[in-house]
Amino acid sequence: MVMNDKKLQVSAIKDGTVIDHIPASGLFNVINILRLDKIEKQITFGTNLESKRLGLKAIIKLADIFFVDNDINKISLIAPKAKLNIIKNYEVVEKKLVEVPDTIKGIAKCGNPKCITNHERIKTKFTVVNKKKVAIKCHYCEKITDSAHMEIF
């Protein structure tokens, strides 16, 4: 990091992913669900950065890390307006809007303690009932869980 004209600049990454437009309050949830604490690559993150769209936002820069759809779906449950910038040779080669899918499979736990998925080896499955505020309905017991009570694994 370099101070330049009273602005802090973070070094660019050669190859990797930048997750931008994360709500500031969701930064550590994203770090946890992606298990970024286990990654031994360069990771830079900032929070409470000014954003015209979000008020305050967070950003994560990951060197040499690229995400599969399952990970992107996890991000969408916490930060449905996030953007992924794919970096190759210091250039943004692709921009992806994170989108909440219609169906979520195997990445969230049902909040109903009596649900069969919490007692037997059955992969969880949810229908997304609200994409803006992110709420999901269990395929098996029909319990609706909002983003504030969602447990992602």
C-alpha positions in Angstrom: 0.0 0.0 0.0 1.2 3.4 -0.9 0.1 6.9 0.3 -0.2 9.2 -2.7 -1.6 12.7 -2.4 -3.4 11.7 0.8 -5.1 8.8 -0.8 -4.3 5.2 0.0 -3.7 3.1 -3.0 -3.8 -0.7 -2.9 -1.5 -2.6 -5.3 -3.1 -4.1 -8.4 -3.4 -7.8 -8.8 -2.1 -9.5 -11.9 -4.7 -12.3 -12.0 -7.7 -12.9 -9.7 -11.0 -11.6 -8.7 -12.3 -8.4 -7.2 -15.7 -8.6 -5.4 -17.1 -5.1 -5.3 -20.3 -3.6 -4.0 -20.6 -5.8 -1.0 -22.8 -4.1 1.7 -20.3 -3.0 4.4 -22.3 -5.0 7.0 -21.9 -8.2 4.9 -18.1 -8.2 4.4 -17.2 -10.6 7.2 -20.1 -12.9 6.2 -18.7 -13.1 2.7 -15.2 -13.8 4.1 -16.6 -16.6 6.3 -18.8 -18.3 3.7 -16.0 -18.4 1.1 -13.6 -19.6 3.8 -11.1 -16.9 2.8 -9.3 -17.3 6.1 -8.0 -20.6 4.8 -6.6 -19.2 1.5 -2.9 -18.6 1.4 -3.0 -16.1 -1.5 -2.9 -12.4 -1.3 -6.2 -11.0 -0.1 -7.0 -7.3 0.3 -10.3 -6.0 1.7 -11.7 -2.7 2.7 -14.9 -1.8 4.4 -17.0 1.3 5.1 -16.0 2.8 1.7 -18.2 5.4 0.2 -20.6 4.2 -2.4 -23.3 6.2 -4.3 -25.5 3.0 -4.6 -25.0 1.5 -1.2 -24.0 4.3 1.1 -21.2 2.3 2.5 -19.7 -0.7 0.8 -16.9 -3.3 1.1 -14.5 -4.7 -1.5 -12.4 -7.9 -1.6 -9.4 -8.3 -3.9 -8.2 -11.9 -4.3 -4.9 -12.7 -6.2 -5.0 -15.9 -8.2 -8.6 -16.9 -7.1 -11.5 -17.5 -9.4 -14.9 -18.6 -8.2 -17.2 -21.4 -9.4 -21.0 -20.9 -9.6 -21.6 -22.5 -6.2 -19.4 -19.8 -4.6 -21.1 -17.0 -6.6 -24.5 -18.3 -5.4 -23.2 -18.1 -1.8 -22.1 -14.5 -2.4 -25.5 -13.6 -3.9 -27.3 -14.7 -0.7 -25.4 -12.1 1.3 -24.6 -9.5 -1.3 -27.2 -9.7 -4.1 -25.9 -6.5 -5.8 -22.2 -7.4 -5.7 -20.1 -7.3 -8.9 -17.2 -9.6 -9.7 -14.4 -8.3 -11.8 -12.2 -11.0 -13.3 -8.6 -9.8 -13.7 -6.1 -11.3 -16.1 -2.6 -9.8 -16.7 -3.7 -6.6 -14.7 -6.7 -6.0 -16.9 -10.4 -6.5 -16.2 -11.4 -9.1 -18.7 -14.9 -9.9 -17.5 -17.5 -8.2 -15.2 -20.2 -10.3 -13.7 -23.2 -9.2 -11.8 -24.0 -11.5 -8.9 -27.5 -12.7 -9.4 -29.6 -14.6 -6.9 -30.6 -17.8 -8.6 -34.2 -19.2 -8.6 -33.1 -22.3 -6.7 -30.5 -22.8 -4.1 -29.1 -26.4 -3.5 -26.8 -27.6 -0.9 -25.3 -24.3 0.3 -27.8 -23.2 3.0 -29.2 -24.9 6.1 -32.9 -25.0 6.7 -33.8 -23.0 9.8 -36.6 -25.4 10.9 -35.0 -27.8 13.5 -37.7 -30.4 12.6 -36.9 -30.4 8.8 -35.8 -33.7 7.4 -32.6 -32.1 6.0 -31.4 -31.5 9.6 -31.8 -35.1 10.6 -31.0 -37.2 7.5 -28.4 -37.0 4.7 -30.6 -35.1 2.3 -29.2 -32.2 0.3 -31.0 -29.0 1.1 -33.1 -27.4 -1.7 -34.7 -24.0 -1.6 -36.8 -21.8 -3.9 -36.0 -18.2 -3.8 -39.1 -16.3 -2.9 -37.7 -12.8 -2.7 -34.6 -11.8 -4.7 -34.3 -8.2 -3.5 -34.4 -8.9 0.2 -33.2 -12.5 -0.3 -35.7 -15.0 1.3 -35.7 -18.7 0.6 -38.4 -21.4 1.1 -37.4 -25.0 1.9 -38.5 -27.5 -0.6 -39.2 -30.1 2.1 -40.8 -28.3 5.0 -41.7 -25.0 3.3 -40.2 -22.8 6.0 -39.2 -19.4 4.7 -35.9 -18.0 5.9 -34.8 -14.4 5.3 -31.2 -13.3 4.8 -30.8 -12.2 8.5 -31.5 -15.7 9.7 -29.8 -17.7 6.9 -27.0 -20.1 7.7 -24.8 -20.7 4.7 -22.2 -23.5 4.5 
